[in-house]
Amino acid sequence: MHSKILFPSSIFTVMLTSLLLSACSSSATPGIPATVPATSAQSAVPTVVPTPSRPDWFAIPLTDARTGETFTINDFAGKVVLIQTIAQWCTNCAYQQDEVRTLSKLLLLDNPDGLVSISLDVDAHEDQASLKKYVDYFGFDWYFAIAPLEVDRALGNLYSAEYLNPPLEPMLFIDRSGNVYGLPYGMKTAQQLKNTLAPYLSQ
């Protein structure tokens, strides 16, 4: 007969305490771990998306969850616009958004007004009220909007269905002329994004 192996209560207490300390370690942002998975590339190489400059979905009204104000992508004509598709349940999205926050700080001196950041919530089950709570909790300070169905369809049809899969951390950006560029899927650090966007911001 095999005897059962019992852990002394003191060992169990030590293990449990270690786990709790690890889970509660300090972080710069509530709910977001302080470290981001490391990547070796210095920039996220963009891919030109072969679509017309300033496609129709740029004119679809969006509502900023932070302020309640209505805007369109066309409102930012002449600027570089960085767009991330997200969902509120997506942990990867929160990681990436924290990098966007850091990116804004990196660009503050060089290009204080050059970049517009927009996060589009593409989960049809989420709404404006919950998105505002999400933004307020994390303290994000750029544009957040629930993507209307027409925008979801445009993202999926013009670019890729992966733009409707937030855990892939999909991002694209629009240059000053309205051309759209896709970025690689996966985590992109603030420094990678800065290096990628710098040539377009300097134009």
Contacts in CASP RR format, 6 or more apart in sequence:
PFRMAT RR
TARGET T0000
AUTHOR 0000-0000-0000
METHOD contacts of the structure
MODEL  1
MHSKILFPSSIFTVMLTSLLLSACSSSATPGIPATVPATSAQSAVPTVVP
TPSRPDWFAIPLTDARTGETFTINDFAGKVVLIQTIAQWCTNCAYQQDEV
RTLSKLLLLDNPDGLVSISLDVDAHEDQASLKKYVDYFGFDWYFAIAPLE
VDRALGNLYSAEYLNPPLEPMLFIDRSGNVYGLPYGMKTAQQLKNTLAPY
LSQ
25 33 0 8 1.000
25 34 0 8 1.000
26 34 0 8 1.000
27 33 0 8 1.000
27 34 0 8 1.000
28 34 0 8 1.000
28 98 0 8 1.000
29 98 0 8 1.000
29 101 0 8 1.000
29 138 0 8 1.000
29 139 0 8 1.000
30 137 0 8 1.000
30 138 0 8 1.000
31 94 0 8 1.000
31 138 0 8 1.000
32 94 0 8 1.000
32 95 0 8 1.000
32 98 0 8 1.000
32 138 0 8 1.000
33 95 0 8 1.000
36 95 0 8 1.000
36 98 0 8 1.000
36 99 0 8 1.000
36 187 0 8 1.000
36 189 0 8 1.000
37 95 0 8 1.000
37 187 0 8 1.000
39 187 0 8 1.000
39 188 0 8 1.000
39 189 0 8 1.000
39 192 0 8 1.000
41 192 0 8 1.000
42 191 0 8 1.000
42 192 0 8 1.000
42 195 0 8 1.000
43 192 0 8 1.000
43 195 0 8 1.000
43 196 0 8 1.000
44 171 0 8 1.000
44 183 0 8 1.000
44 184 0 8 1.000
44 188 0 8 1.000
44 192 0 8 1.000
44 193 0 8 1.000
44 196 0 8 1.000
45 184 0 8 1.000
45 196 0 8 1.000
46 173 0 8 1.000
46 181 0 8 1.000
46 182 0 8 1.000
46 183 0 8 1.000
46 196 0 8 1.000
47 181 0 8 1.000
47 182 0 8 1.000
47 183 0 8 1.000
48 179 0 8 1.000
48 180 0 8 1.000
48 181 0 8 1.000
48 182 0 8 1.000
49 158 0 8 1.000
49 159 0 8 1.000
49 172 0 8 1.000
49 179 0 8 1.000
49 180 0 8 1.000
49 181 0 8 1.000
49 182 0 8 1.000
51 158 0 8 1.000
51 159 0 8 1.000
51 180 0 8 1.000
53 177 0 8 1.000
53 178 0 8 1.000
53 179 0 8 1.000
54 74 0 8 1.000
54 77 0 8 1.000
54 178 0 8 1.000
55 154 0 8 1.000
55 158 0 8 1.000
55 180 0 8 1.000
56 154 0 8 1.000
57 73 0 8 1.000
57 150 0 8 1.000
57 151 0 8 1.000
57 154 0 8 1.000
57 155 0 8 1.000
57 158 0 8 1.000
58 72 0 8 1.000
58 73 0 8 1.000
58 74 0 8 1.000
58 178 0 8 1.000
59 72 0 8 1.000
59 73 0 8 1.000
59 74 0 8 1.000
60 72 0 8 1.000
60 73 0 8 1.000
60 148 0 8 1.000
60 150 0 8 1.000
60 151 0 8 1.000
60 154 0 8 1.000
61 70 0 8 1.000
61 71 0 8 1.000
61 72 0 8 1.000
61 148 0 8 1.000
62 70 0 8 1.000
62 71 0 8 1.000
62 72 0 8 1.000
62 73 0 8 1.000
62 118 0 8 1.000
62 120 0 8 1.000
62 143 0 8 1.000
62 145 0 8 1.000
62 146 0 8 1.000
62 147 0 8 1.000
62 148 0 8 1.000
62 151 0 8 1.000
63 69 0 8 1.000
63 70 0 8 1.000
63 71 0 8 1.000
63 128 0 8 1.000
63 145 0 8 1.000
63 146 0 8 1.000
64 70 0 8 1.000
64 71 0 8 1.000
64 143 0 8 1.000
64 144 0 8 1.000
64 145 0 8 1.000
65 128 0 8 1.000
65 131 0 8 1.000
65 132 0 8 1.000
65 134 0 8 1.000
65 135 0 8 1.000
65 144 0 8 1.000
65 145 0 8 1.000
65 146 0 8 1.000
66 132 0 8 1.000
66 135 0 8 1.000
66 136 0 8 1.000
66 141 0 8 1.000
66 143 0 8 1.000
66 144 0 8 1.000
68 128 0 8 1.000
71 143 0 8 1.000
71 145 0 8 1.000
73 81 0 8 1.000
73 118 0 8 1.000
73 174 0 8 1.000
76 116 0 8 1.000
76 174 0 8 1.000
77 178 0 8 1.000
78 176 0 8 1.000
78 177 0 8 1.000
78 178 0 8 1.000
79 113 0 8 1.000
79 114 0 8 1.000
79 115 0 8 1.000
79 116 0 8 1.000
79 176 0 8 1.000
80 114 0 8 1.000
80 115 0 8 1.000
80 116 0 8 1.000
80 173 0 8 1.000
80 174 0 8 1.000
80 175 0 8 1.000
80 176 0 8 1.000
80 197 0 8 1.000
80 200 0 8 1.000
80 201 0 8 1.000
81 115 0 8 1.000
81 116 0 8 1.000
81 117 0 8 1.000
81 118 0 8 1.000
81 173 0 8 1.000
81 174 0 8 1.000
82 100 0 8 1.000
82 103 0 8 1.000
82 115 0 8 1.000
82 116 0 8 1.000
82 117 0 8 1.000
82 118 0 8 1.000
82 171 0 8 1.000
82 173 0 8 1.000
82 193 0 8 1.000
82 197 0 8 1.000
83 118 0 8 1.000
83 119 0 8 1.000
83 120 0 8 1.000
83 171 0 8 1.000
83 172 0 8 1.000
83 173 0 8 1.000
83 174 0 8 1.000
84 93 0 8 1.000
84 96 0 8 1.000
84 97 0 8 1.000
84 100 0 8 1.000
84 117 0 8 1.000
84 118 0 8 1.000
84 119 0 8 1.000
84 120 0 8 1.000
84 169 0 8 1.000
84 170 0 8 1.000
84 171 0 8 1.000
85 119 0 8 1.000
85 120 0 8 1.000
85 121 0 8 1.000
85 122 0 8 1.000
85 147 0 8 1.000
85 155 0 8 1.000
85 163 0 8 1.000
85 164 0 8 1.000
85 166 0 8 1.000
85 170 0 8 1.000
85 171 0 8 1.000
86 93 0 8 1.000
86 97 0 8 1.000
86 119 0 8 1.000
86 120 0 8 1.000
86 121 0 8 1.000
86 122 0 8 1.000
86 166 0 8 1.000
87 93 0 8 1.000
87 121 0 8 1.000
87 122 0 8 1.000
87 123 0 8 1.000
87 126 0 8 1.000
87 166 0 8 1.000
88 121 0 8 1.000
88 123 0 8 1.000
88 126 0 8 1.000
88 130 0 8 1.000
88 131 0 8 1.000
88 134 0 8 1.000
89 123 0 8 1.000
90 166 0 8 1.000
90 167 0 8 1.000
91 167 0 8 1.000
92 166 0 8 1.000
92 167 0 8 1.000
92 168 0 8 1.000
92 169 0 8 1.000
92 186 0 8 1.000
92 187 0 8 1.000
93 119 0 8 1.000
93 166 0 8 1.000
93 167 0 8 1.000
93 169 0 8 1.000
94 138 0 8 1.000
95 169 0 8 1.000
95 187 0 8 1.000
96 169 0 8 1.000
96 171 0 8 1.000
96 186 0 8 1.000
96 187 0 8 1.000
96 188 0 8 1.000
97 119 0 8 1.000
97 138 0 8 1.000
97 140 0 8 1.000
98 138 0 8 1.000
99 187 0 8 1.000
99 188 0 8 1.000
99 189 0 8 1.000
99 190 0 8 1.000
99 193 0 8 1.000
100 117 0 8 1.000
100 119 0 8 1.000
100 142 0 8 1.000
100 190 0 8 1.000
100 193 0 8 1.000
101 140 0 8 1.000
101 141 0 8 1.000
102 190 0 8 1.000
103 115 0 8 1.000
103 117 0 8 1.000
103 190 0 8 1.000
103 193 0 8 1.000
103 194 0 8 1.000
104 115 0 8 1.000
104 117 0 8 1.000
104 141 0 8 1.000
104 142 0 8 1.000
105 190 0 8 1.000
106 190 0 8 1.000
106 191 0 8 1.000
106 194 0 8 1.000
107 114 0 8 1.000
107 115 0 8 1.000
107 194 0 8 1.000
107 201 0 8 1.000
110 201 0 8 1.000
111 201 0 8 1.000
114 201 0 8 1.000
115 197 0 8 1.000
115 201 0 8 1.000
116 142 0 8 1.000
116 143 0 8 1.000
117 142 0 8 1.000
117 143 0 8 1.000
118 142 0 8 1.000
118 143 0 8 1.000
118 144 0 8 1.000
118 145 0 8 1.000
119 140 0 8 1.000
119 142 0 8 1.000
119 143 0 8 1.000
119 144 0 8 1.000
119 145 0 8 1.000
120 145 0 8 1.000
120 146 0 8 1.000
120 147 0 8 1.000
120 151 0 8 1.000
120 155 0 8 1.000
121 131 0 8 1.000
121 144 0 8 1.000
121 145 0 8 1.000
121 146 0 8 1.000
121 147 0 8 1.000
122 147 0 8 1.000
122 152 0 8 1.000
122 155 0 8 1.000
122 163 0 8 1.000
122 164 0 8 1.000
122 166 0 8 1.000
123 166 0 8 1.000
124 149 0 8 1.000
124 152 0 8 1.000
126 146 0 8 1.000
127 146 0 8 1.000
128 146 0 8 1.000
131 144 0 8 1.000
131 145 0 8 1.000
131 146 0 8 1.000
132 144 0 8 1.000
134 144 0 8 1.000
135 144 0 8 1.000
147 155 0 8 1.000
152 164 0 8 1.000
155 163 0 8 1.000
155 164 0 8 1.000
156 163 0 8 1.000
156 164 0 8 1.000
158 180 0 8 1.000
159 172 0 8 1.000
159 180 0 8 1.000
159 182 0 8 1.000
160 170 0 8 1.000
162 168 0 8 1.000
162 170 0 8 1.000
162 185 0 8 1.000
163 170 0 8 1.000
163 172 0 8 1.000
168 185 0 8 1.000
168 186 0 8 1.000
169 185 0 8 1.000
169 186 0 8 1.000
169 187 0 8 1.000
169 188 0 8 1.000
170 183 0 8 1.000
170 185 0 8 1.000
171 182 0 8 1.000
171 183 0 8 1.000
171 188 0 8 1.000
172 180 0 8 1.000
172 181 0 8 1.000
172 182 0 8 1.000
172 183 0 8 1.000
173 180 0 8 1.000
173 181 0 8 1.000
173 182 0 8 1.000
173 183 0 8 1.000
173 197 0 8 1.000
173 200 0 8 1.000
174 180 0 8 1.000
174 181 0 8 1.000
175 181 0 8 1.000
175 200 0 8 1.000
175 203 0 8 1.000
176 200 0 8 1.000
176 203 0 8 1.000
183 196 0 8 1.000
188 196 0 8 1.000
END
